[in-house]
């Protein structure tokens, strides 16, 4: 008795001669440009300008910089 082949294996076998194997690895595309600093969801200034207070047993607090 021969082993049954699943339907997707039969479909892949039928399509590979026409469409070729699946592409693997990185494509010939340029890498995405670097993004800027992430903005604060509350004030919109970069998060690098903020003071973040992380204390054990208490909630984390974010102190936004003074708006000029």
C-alpha positions in Angstrom: 0.0 0.0 0.0 1.4 3.4 -0.9 1.4 6.3 1.4 -1.2 9.0 0.6 0.2 12.4 -0.2 -1.7 15.4 1.3 -3.5 17.7 -1.0 -1.2 20.7 -0.4 1.8 18.6 -1.3 0.2 17.7 -4.6 -0.8 21.3 -5.2 2.8 22.5 -4.4 4.2 19.8 -6.7 1.9 20.9 -9.5 2.7 24.7 -9.1 6.5 24.6 -8.5 7.3 24.1 -12.3 5.3 27.2 -13.1 6.0 29.6 -10.2 9.3 28.3 -8.9 10.3 27.7 -5.3 9.4 30.3 -2.6 11.8 33.2 -2.1 14.0 32.8 0.9 16.2 35.3 2.8 16.5 39.0 2.4 15.1 40.6 -0.7 17.0 43.0 -2.9 15.4 46.0 -1.0 17.2 48.8 0.8 16.8 48.6 4.6 14.3 50.9 6.2 15.6 54.3 7.3 16.3 54.8 11.0 13.4 56.4 12.8 13.7 59.4 15.1 13.3 59.3 18.9 9.9 58.0 20.1 7.5 60.7 21.2 5.9 60.9 24.6 2.2 59.9 24.4 1.3 62.7 26.8 3.3 65.8 25.6 4.8 64.8 22.2 8.4 65.6 23.1 11.1 62.8 22.7 11.1 60.3 25.5 14.9 60.8 25.9 14.1 64.3 27.4 12.0 62.8 30.2 12.8 61.6 33.7 11.5 58.1 34.3 11.2 57.1 38.0 11.1 53.3 38.5 10.7 52.3 42.2 10.2 48.8 43.5 6.7 48.3 44.9 5.4 51.6 43.5 4.1 52.5 40.0 6.5 53.9 37.4 6.2 57.7 37.0 7.2 59.7 33.9 8.1 63.4 34.4 7.6 65.4 31.3 10.1 68.3 30.6 9.0 71.8 31.2 7.4 73.4 28.1 9.3 76.5 27.0 
